[in-house]
Amino acid sequence: MADQTLSKRAVLTGSGAYLPAQILTNEDMAKRVDTSDEWIVERTGIRQRHFAAPHETAAYMGAEAGRQAMEKAGLAPESLGAIIVATSTPDQAFPATAVRIQALLGATKAFGFDLAAACSGFIYGLSVADAMLRAGQVKSVLVIGTEVFSRLLNFEDRTTCVLFGDGAGAVLLEARDVAQDGPGLLSTHLYADGSLGDILYVDCGTDENRKPGYLVMHGREVFRHAVNLLAGAVNDALAENNLTAADIDLLVPHQANKRIIDGVGKKLGLPPERVVVTVHKHANTSAASIPLALADAIQEGRAAPGRLLLLEALGGGLTWGSALLRL
Ligand code: COA
């Protein structure tokens, strides 16, 4: 007989997505820098990206995605407990983008804060929300990834400016008492290696020598680390839950590069139909990429109730992590 003991879990009750209307194809990029559709598709799988208009800030887009997630869950804004925003492109140093979003949503009882873990920010956000929900601090948390990376791009550097896009994705997590085989976050694993900080960074802040600047990336170095570190995070998630890759219904990876996504999928032995890919239409939207991919898979019916999802990401820091989630 199945174990009927109930335990408190963070259950996904709604998701949302926002993409700016403006789309730039690879051909559009080739008008701005010395590149080609062929090069970009072959090296990255990217075919187009969305770029934000001036009013489409991280807070604006994050609020749109967050509102959708709450509407799908049927949760009134004034009932929301907390907002966690993963972003590297906040509207301001402070107030936090999460607090701007709180005002836009009318989530008057929610507290909120931003979390900086670059492209891994959404996984980090899930992990913090999971702990808050299981500890009973709040009953609901909106976790949002929202980015306007187009504003960080150096259009003199063709090796980076073709890789990124803008957008926002959100999930609403609510504390529920569920059976062992019920829905919710089963685990999160977070990692960091600050000694690799200089292979992917954006200068900004109060250091006199590091005035606000553009995104800098040593792509080959990042690539070299990515597949192995991600495979490690994924294997830790499986081992902790006594699962194998065969148990995973859907891999929802950070959408940086099709070759990295394929590399992890291959290491796990997952067929392409069990791997969510949106990088061709969104490019790399950093902390927004996983919730955008998730919302896409939910809309298509691929991520349906009962399915077991494995989420993974790696980004500047380096930071990386994984999350195992049953819908
Ligand atoms: N268009 C055309 N040619 C380009 C180009 C572009 N946009 N960008 C670089 N090139 C050229 C280079 O100048 C170089 O030419 P050369 O051999 O004449 O010097 C050649 O393409 C190869 O460059 P290289 O940087 O070695 O390419 P690569 O195969 O490593 O691919 C990346 C570059 C960025 C696509 C790849 O390194 C990558 O995906 N890295 C991981 C990046 C990532 O996902 N980061 C995000 C993590 S969150």
Residues whose N, C-alpha, C, O or C-beta is under 5 A from the ligand:
A	BS01	COA	D34 T35 S36 W39 R43 C119 R158 T159 V162 G219 R220 V222 F223 A256 N257 L314 G315
